[in-house]
Amino acid sequence: MELTTEQLQRVESYLDKKEITYIDIRTEVFDHIVSDIETKMEDKKLDFETVFYNVTDKWNIHLKQESSWIFGVAYSLPKIALEKAKRSFKKYYFISVLSFIIPLFILTIIDLHFTESIKNELNLFLQTITVLTFIVFGLLFILKFKEKTKTTYSFILKTQSWNFIFGFIILFDLDYMNKNGDFQASQLALLVAFVFSTYSYFHFYKKHKEAIKKYKIL
C-alpha cells in the first residue's frame, strides 16, 4: 500500500520538527518510516493515523538531540546522525591527538642539533609548509562556508573548523628553530597537528560532496 502525497508530507513535517536536516540521514530515515507505515497499514489493516503515531513513537528515541565529547558538548544533533558522525570521525580524532603528542614527546626527549645552514633550510621548508597548509585550509573553509546543503559530514566540518586557529597561532611565530639550532618542540608538534587536521578537513569535505551527489541534491 503506497502512501498518498498528503501522508508523505506528514512524514516530511515530522522530520522537520525533529530537525533532520542532514540529507544523507533524512533520506534513509524517511524511507524507513514510510516503509514501516506502509507495511503495518497493509498487514494489520490499520488506518494511517494510528500507524503513523505508532511508528514515529518508535523513532523518537533515535531522533532526539544529543552531543558527544568527541565534537564538543556545544554541538548537538539527532542521535542517529550523531552515531554516524562518531563512526566516521572517531579514528581521525584520535590520530589528530597523537599527531600533536608524538612529535612533542619525541622532540622533547631527543636532542637534535643542526648547523646554521641546515637550520635555515629546515626553517624555510617548514615555513613554506605552514603557509601552504594555511592557504589550503582557508580555501576549504570558504568552500564549506558557501555550501548550504547539510550532510553528516558537513556537521563534522563545522565542528572542526576551529582548527583554523592552529594556523593563526603558528603564523604568529614562524621560527621553528631556536638560537641553538634545536627544534622548538611545541611549535613543530602544532604544525604536524595542523597539517593532519587540514588533510582530515579535506577528507570530510570530499565525503560531503559525494553525499550530495549520491542523494542528487544540487
Stockholm file with secondary structure:
# STOCKHOLM 1.0

chainA/1-218         MELTTEQLQRVESYLDKKEITYIDIRTEVFDHIVSDIETKMEDKKLDFETVFYNVTDKWNIHLKQESSWIFGVAYSLPKIALEKAKRSFKKYYFISVLSFIIPLFILTIIDLHFTESIKNELNLFLQTITVLTFIVFGLLFILKFKEKTKTTYSFILKTQSWNFIFGFIILFDLDYMNKNGDFQASQLALLVAFVFSTYSYFHFYKKHKEAIKKYKIL
#=GR chainA/1-218 SS CCCCHHHHHHHHHHHHHTTCCCHHHHHHHHHHHHHHHHHHHHHHCCCHHHHHHHHHHHHHHHHSEEEETTTEEEEEEEHHHHHHHHHHHHHHHHHHHHHHHHHHHHHHHSCCCCCHHHHHHHHHHHHHHHHHHHHHHHHHHHHHHHCCSCCHHHHHHHHHGGGHHHHHHHHTCCCCBCTTSCBCHHHHHHHHHHHHHHHHHHHHHHHHHHHHHHTTCC
#=GC SS_cons         CCCCHHHHHHHHHHHHHTTCCCHHHHHHHHHHHHHHHHHHHHHHCCCHHHHHHHHHHHHHHHHSEEEETTTEEEEEEEHHHHHHHHHHHHHHHHHHHHHHHHHHHHHHHSCCCCCHHHHHHHHHHHHHHHHHHHHHHHHHHHHHHHCCSCCHHHHHHHHHGGGHHHHHHHHTCCCCBCTTSCBCHHHHHHHHHHHHHHHHHHHHHHHHHHHHHHTTCC
//
